[in-house]
């Protein structure tokens, strides 16, 4: 007879991964379809990243200033300038779960970990002249390591629900930014 003990308590990271997997996979598939070795696709990727990240970073600065995530939009802006590309128009980021900012941090930091794989792919493609300040930056990886203890801790239902809502807000915002970037690349920020 199996031993009956207390039920295993799920960590916040496990809960986030389980409850956002579909949104993550859908967005990842769309971004992976871009051929970053092609200058136009790489520029679209950077415009998308800027359009997605800049409003989220502004939201975090206003509503979760103690979260202390590195600001990546300025690195994307630097890469866009190096390619002589305009900044995209920005949409407002909305998140109904302000107390779930850890979910936003998880999504942003996790996204940047995926960008490391894109950097490897870009370098292997032979497109060595692309500006990569954003993709090559290590500060988000370090922030991820600092977030891990909080993410690996067991979390109560309310904290998990708020974090998942916030993470879904990030995925939705990124998807919307990608849609706008691919459909209307000529839009320029004011």
Residue frames as qw, qx, qy, qz and C-alpha x, y, z in Angstrom:
[[0.000, 0.889, 0.458, 0.000, 0.00, 0.00, 0.00],
 [0.401, 0.547, -0.045, 0.734, 1.43, 3.39, -0.96],
 [0.348, -0.323, -0.466, 0.747, 2.43, 5.70, 1.81],
 [0.005, -0.835, -0.425, -0.350, -0.04, 8.51, 2.40],
 [0.434, -0.316, -0.223, 0.814, 1.68, 11.69, 3.40],
 [0.139, 0.737, 0.187, -0.634, 1.03, 15.33, 2.89],
 [0.653, 0.680, 0.300, 0.146, 0.33, 16.35, -0.69],
 [0.580, -0.013, 0.157, 0.799, 3.31, 17.80, -2.48],
 [0.060, 0.861, 0.217, -0.456, 3.13, 21.57, -2.51],
 [0.640, 0.569, 0.282, 0.433, 3.70, 23.10, -5.92],
 [0.382, -0.364, 0.007, 0.849, 6.24, 25.89, -6.33],
 [0.283, 0.760, 0.128, -0.571, 5.28, 29.18, -7.92],
 [0.069, 0.507, -0.656, -0.554, 7.57, 28.41, -10.87],
 [0.149, 0.116, 0.969, 0.162, 5.87, 25.05, -11.52],
 [0.262, 0.644, 0.619, -0.364, 2.44, 26.63, -11.26],
 [0.207, 0.733, -0.164, -0.626, 3.39, 29.41, -13.68],
 [0.004, -0.326, 0.820, 0.469, 4.92, 26.99, -16.17],
 [0.196, 0.291, 0.936, -0.005, 1.88, 24.67, -16.08],
 [0.203, 0.724, 0.570, -0.330, -0.68, 27.42, -16.37],
 [0.220, 0.815, -0.148, -0.516, 0.97, 29.46, -19.12],
 [0.530, -0.185, 0.727, 0.395, 2.49, 26.68, -21.26],
 [0.500, 0.587, 0.608, 0.189, 0.01, 27.05, -24.11],
 [0.141, 0.982, 0.068, -0.103, 0.41, 30.83, -24.37],
 [0.359, -0.700, 0.509, 0.349, 4.18, 30.51, -24.12],
 [0.579, 0.030, 0.735, 0.352, 4.37, 27.82, -26.82],
 [0.432, 0.774, 0.455, 0.088, 2.09, 29.77, -29.17],
 [0.023, 0.976, -0.142, -0.161, 4.20, 32.94, -28.86],
 [0.481, -0.523, 0.620, 0.332, 7.48, 31.03, -29.05],
 [0.630, 0.304, 0.663, 0.267, 6.35, 29.33, -32.26],
 [0.342, 0.905, 0.247, 0.051, 5.51, 32.64, -33.87],
 [0.159, -0.904, 0.345, 0.195, 8.80, 34.27, -32.88],
 [0.611, -0.283, 0.677, 0.296, 10.77, 31.20, -33.98],
 [0.648, 0.583, 0.468, 0.142, 9.28, 31.59, -37.46],
 [0.163, 0.966, -0.162, -0.119, 11.34, 34.76, -37.94],
 [0.873, 0.203, -0.029, 0.441, 14.65, 34.15, -39.72],
 [0.339, -0.895, 0.025, 0.289, 17.00, 36.34, -37.72],
 [0.597, -0.170, 0.428, 0.657, 19.76, 35.86, -40.28],
 [0.258, 0.618, 0.484, 0.564, 17.64, 38.01, -42.62],
 [0.180, 0.062, -0.207, 0.960, 18.04, 41.73, -41.91],
 [0.406, -0.345, -0.263, -0.805, 14.31, 42.48, -42.31],
 [0.742, -0.401, -0.526, -0.110, 13.27, 39.69, -39.93],
 [0.562, -0.159, -0.457, 0.671, 15.89, 40.70, -37.39],
 [0.028, -0.184, 0.055, -0.981, 14.72, 44.32, -37.53],
 [0.595, -0.395, -0.389, -0.582, 11.11, 43.13, -37.09],
 [0.724, -0.297, -0.569, 0.251, 12.19, 41.01, -34.12],
 [0.354, -0.051, -0.338, 0.870, 13.86, 44.02, -32.49],
 [0.270, -0.285, -0.138, -0.909, 10.88, 46.31, -33.16],
 [0.704, -0.390, -0.517, -0.292, 8.60, 43.67, -31.65],
 [0.636, -0.234, -0.532, 0.508, 10.82, 43.32, -28.57],
 [0.131, 0.074, -0.188, 0.970, 10.91, 47.07, -28.06],
 [0.449, -0.323, -0.300, -0.777, 7.16, 47.44, -28.57],
 [0.747, -0.377, -0.541, -0.086, 6.55, 44.68, -26.04],
 [0.650, -0.201, -0.460, 0.571, 9.15, 45.48, -23.39],
 [0.144, 0.272, -0.120, 0.944, 9.12, 49.29, -23.16],
 [0.501, -0.486, -0.162, -0.698, 5.50, 49.55, -21.93],
 [0.835, -0.361, -0.413, 0.045, 5.95, 46.66, -19.48],
 [0.572, 0.015, -0.345, 0.744, 9.09, 48.24, -18.07],
 [0.113, -0.382, 0.031, -0.916, 7.24, 51.54, -17.65],
 [0.710, -0.464, -0.317, -0.425, 4.37, 49.71, -15.90],
 [0.806, -0.230, -0.424, 0.343, 6.80, 47.95, -13.54],
 [0.345, 0.211, -0.253, 0.879, 8.61, 51.20, -12.72],
 [0.339, -0.407, -0.034, -0.848, 5.30, 52.73, -11.70],
 [0.793, -0.345, -0.122, -0.487, 3.57, 49.79, -9.97],
 [0.952, -0.275, -0.033, 0.127, 6.35, 47.45, -8.82],
 [0.246, 0.881, -0.359, 0.184, 9.50, 49.56, -8.44],
 [0.489, -0.609, 0.610, -0.135, 11.06, 47.20, -5.88],
 [0.961, 0.199, 0.186, -0.038, 11.07, 44.30, -8.36],
 [0.228, -0.775, 0.491, 0.327, 14.37, 45.63, -9.75],
 [0.830, 0.290, 0.422, 0.221, 14.51, 43.95, -13.15],
 [0.346, -0.301, 0.362, 0.812, 17.09, 45.19, -15.65],
 [0.456, 0.703, 0.145, -0.526, 15.75, 47.54, -18.29],
 [0.603, 0.015, 0.675, 0.425, 16.14, 45.77, -21.62],
 [0.438, 0.810, 0.390, 0.002, 14.19, 48.13, -23.88],
 [0.017, -0.920, 0.261, 0.291, 17.08, 50.59, -23.95],
 [0.435, -0.346, 0.746, 0.367, 19.35, 47.81, -25.31],
 [0.519, 0.492, 0.677, 0.172, 16.80, 47.00, -28.00],
 [0.206, 0.955, 0.124, -0.174, 16.62, 50.70, -28.84],
 [0.259, -0.712, 0.527, 0.385, 20.43, 50.73, -29.16],
 [0.495, 0.012, 0.801, 0.336, 20.33, 47.78, -31.59],
 [0.415, 0.748, 0.518, 0.024, 17.56, 49.40, -33.63],
 [0.041, 0.946, -0.135, -0.293, 19.55, 52.62, -33.88],
 [0.383, -0.472, 0.683, 0.404, 22.61, 50.66, -35.03],
 [0.427, 0.284, 0.796, 0.321, 20.47, 49.23, -37.85],
 [0.085, 0.081, -0.189, -0.975, 19.03, 52.69, -38.61],
 [0.234, -0.435, -0.828, -0.265, 15.55, 51.38, -37.81],
 [0.298, -0.483, 0.025, -0.823, 12.72, 53.49, -36.37],
 [0.135, -0.002, 0.826, -0.547, 11.18, 52.81, -33.01],
 [0.189, -0.405, -0.814, -0.370, 7.74, 51.21, -33.20],
 [0.429, -0.489, -0.051, -0.757, 4.57, 52.68, -31.85],
 [0.117, 0.073, -0.878, 0.458, 3.88, 51.57, -28.29],
 [0.557, -0.491, -0.486, -0.460, 0.66, 50.25, -26.81],
 [0.390, -0.567, 0.434, -0.581, -0.16, 50.57, -23.14],
 [0.408, 0.034, -0.902, 0.134, 0.52, 47.50, -21.04],
 [0.606, -0.412, 0.079, -0.676, -2.38, 46.52, -18.82],
 [0.416, 0.050, -0.884, 0.206, -2.23, 44.02, -16.01],
 [0.576, -0.573, -0.252, -0.527, -5.23, 43.36, -13.77],
 [0.858, -0.439, -0.228, 0.139, -3.10, 41.68, -11.08],
 [0.135, 0.864, -0.334, 0.353, -0.69, 44.33, -9.80],
 [0.614, -0.595, 0.484, -0.189, 0.16, 42.07, -6.88],
 [0.948, 0.099, 0.289, 0.091, 1.27, 39.40, -9.31],
 [0.243, 0.891, -0.354, -0.147, 4.33, 41.29, -10.54],
 [0.471, -0.429, 0.760, 0.131, 6.44, 38.20, -9.89],
 [0.722, 0.390, 0.571, 0.033, 4.55, 36.62, -12.79],
 [0.419, 0.905, -0.058, -0.050, 5.62, 39.50, -15.01],
 [0.184, -0.765, 0.611, 0.085, 9.22, 39.10, -13.85],
 [0.680, -0.081, 0.726, 0.060, 9.06, 35.35, -14.52],
 [0.687, 0.626, 0.369, 0.028, 7.75, 35.89, -18.05],
 [0.261, 0.938, -0.227, -0.030, 10.26, 38.62, -18.93],
 [0.318, -0.648, 0.690, 0.063, 13.27, 36.83, -17.46],
 [0.727, 0.085, 0.681, 0.040, 12.22, 33.53, -19.01],
 [0.609, 0.777, 0.156, -0.041, 11.76, 35.25, -22.36],
 [0.105, 0.884, -0.452, -0.057, 15.27, 36.55, -22.20],
 [0.572, -0.343, 0.742, 0.074, 16.62, 33.09, -21.44],
 [0.737, 0.453, 0.498, 0.050, 15.02, 32.02, -24.72],
 [0.345, 0.926, -0.123, -0.087, 16.71, 34.93, -26.43],
 [0.366, -0.638, 0.649, 0.193, 20.06, 33.37, -25.58],
 [0.673, 0.150, 0.703, 0.175, 19.17, 30.46, -27.88],
 [0.496, 0.836, 0.236, -0.003, 18.26, 32.98, -30.59],
 [0.060, -0.894, 0.405, 0.183, 21.69, 34.59, -30.20],
 [0.540, -0.292, 0.757, 0.225, 23.40, 31.23, -30.72],
 [0.626, 0.499, 0.590, 0.102, 21.23, 30.56, -33.78],
 [0.280, 0.953, 0.004, -0.113, 21.98, 34.04, -35.17],
 [0.219, -0.753, 0.577, 0.227, 25.73, 33.59, -34.74],
 [0.594, -0.044, 0.778, 0.199, 25.65, 30.13, -36.36],
 [0.576, 0.705, 0.407, -0.077, 23.76, 31.59, -39.33],
 [0.607, 0.176, 0.236, 0.738, 26.74, 33.64, -40.36],
 [0.008, 0.855, 0.250, 0.454, 24.96, 36.97, -39.78],
 [0.647, -0.280, -0.342, 0.622, 27.77, 38.25, -37.60],
 [0.199, 0.226, 0.025, 0.953, 27.29, 41.94, -38.37],
 [0.382, -0.683, -0.482, -0.393, 23.96, 42.24, -36.54],
 [0.089, -0.497, 0.458, -0.731, 23.96, 44.44, -33.42],
 [0.675, -0.281, -0.678, -0.068, 23.26, 42.18, -30.43],
 [0.032, -0.367, 0.499, -0.785, 23.40, 44.39, -27.34],
 [0.710, -0.226, 0.106, -0.658, 19.93, 43.10, -26.37],
 [0.942, 0.031, -0.301, -0.145, 20.45, 39.40, -27.09],
 [0.672, 0.279, -0.524, 0.443, 23.97, 39.26, -25.60],
 [0.214, -0.613, 0.340, -0.680, 23.27, 41.16, -22.38],
 [0.480, -0.030, -0.842, 0.246, 23.76, 39.08, -19.22],
 [0.162, -0.198, 0.441, -0.860, 21.87, 41.26, -16.73],
 [0.748, -0.136, -0.103, -0.642, 18.51, 39.51, -17.18],
 [0.781, 0.043, -0.619, 0.067, 20.13, 36.10, -16.67],
 [0.265, 0.143, -0.632, 0.714, 21.55, 37.39, -13.39],
 [0.456, -0.165, 0.180, -0.856, 18.13, 38.76, -12.43],
 [0.819, -0.058, -0.450, -0.351, 16.65, 35.32, -13.19],
 [0.595, 0.062, -0.701, 0.389, 19.09, 33.74, -10.74],
 [0.040, -0.120, 0.480, -0.868, 18.02, 36.25, -8.09],
 [0.638, -0.102, -0.088, -0.758, 14.32, 35.48, -8.75],
 [0.597, 0.068, -0.790, -0.125, 14.77, 31.71, -8.48],
 [0.121, -0.039, -0.824, 0.552, 14.50, 31.42, -4.68],
 [0.417, 0.198, 0.294, -0.837, 11.15, 33.23, -4.74],
 [0.658, 0.238, -0.419, -0.579, 9.97, 31.20, -7.74],
 [0.513, 0.125, -0.848, 0.035, 11.07, 27.88, -6.27],
 [0.148, -0.047, 0.699, -0.698, 9.27, 28.47, -2.98],
 [0.008, -0.492, -0.869, -0.052, 5.84, 26.96, -2.35],
 [0.113, -0.089, -0.050, -0.988, 3.15, 29.55, -2.96],
 [0.328, 0.356, 0.708, -0.514, -0.42, 29.95, -1.80],
 [0.400, 0.531, 0.716, 0.216, -3.33, 29.86, -4.22],
 [0.128, 0.944, 0.215, -0.214, -3.90, 33.60, -4.29],
 [0.224, -0.713, 0.451, 0.488, -0.25, 34.37, -5.04],
 [0.427, 0.014, 0.805, 0.411, -0.23, 31.72, -7.78],
 [0.339, 0.714, 0.610, 0.059, -3.44, 33.02, -9.34],
 [0.037, 0.947, 0.001, -0.319, -2.21, 36.62, -9.37],
 [0.314, -0.536, 0.611, 0.491, 1.16, 35.62, -10.81],
 [0.437, 0.248, 0.799, 0.330, -0.47, 33.57, -13.58],
 [0.256, 0.870, 0.412, -0.091, -2.84, 36.42, -14.45],
 [0.094, -0.876, 0.253, 0.401, 0.12, 38.80, -14.65],
 [0.403, -0.275, 0.745, 0.455, 2.16, 36.35, -16.75],
 [0.425, 0.529, 0.708, 0.196, -0.76, 35.93, -19.16],
 [0.131, 0.944, 0.136, -0.270, -0.93, 39.72, -19.44],
 [0.233, -0.648, 0.542, 0.482, 2.71, 39.67, -20.57],
 [0.418, 0.071, 0.830, 0.363, 2.14, 36.91, -23.12],
 [0.328, 0.763, 0.557, -0.016, -0.96, 38.69, -24.47],
 [0.005, 0.924, -0.096, -0.371, 0.92, 41.99, -24.68],
 [0.323, -0.428, 0.692, 0.484, 3.87, 40.34, -26.46],
 [0.428, 0.353, 0.794, 0.248, 1.49, 38.65, -28.94],
 [0.228, 0.901, 0.339, -0.148, -0.27, 41.96, -29.62],
 [0.131, -0.813, 0.349, 0.447, 3.10, 43.70, -30.13],
 [0.406, -0.143, 0.792, 0.433, 4.16, 40.97, -32.54],
 [0.394, 0.638, 0.657, 0.082, 0.91, 41.31, -34.48],
 [0.117, 0.957, 0.097, -0.246, 1.35, 45.07, -34.79],
 [0.285, -0.650, 0.532, 0.463, 5.02, 44.79, -35.72],
 [0.419, 0.023, 0.817, 0.395, 4.49, 42.25, -38.46],
 [0.319, 0.715, 0.616, 0.086, 1.40, 43.93, -39.91],
 [0.132, 0.972, 0.117, 0.153, 2.46, 47.57, -39.63],
 [0.762, -0.196, -0.061, 0.614, 6.27, 47.81, -39.46],
 [0.325, 0.505, 0.129, 0.789, 6.22, 51.36, -40.78],
 [0.398, -0.860, -0.253, -0.197, 4.61, 52.79, -37.65],
 [0.480, 0.320, -0.391, 0.717, 6.99, 55.01, -35.76],
 [0.413, -0.600, -0.541, 0.420, 6.87, 56.10, -32.12],
 [0.048, 0.930, 0.162, 0.326, 6.11, 59.74, -31.42]]
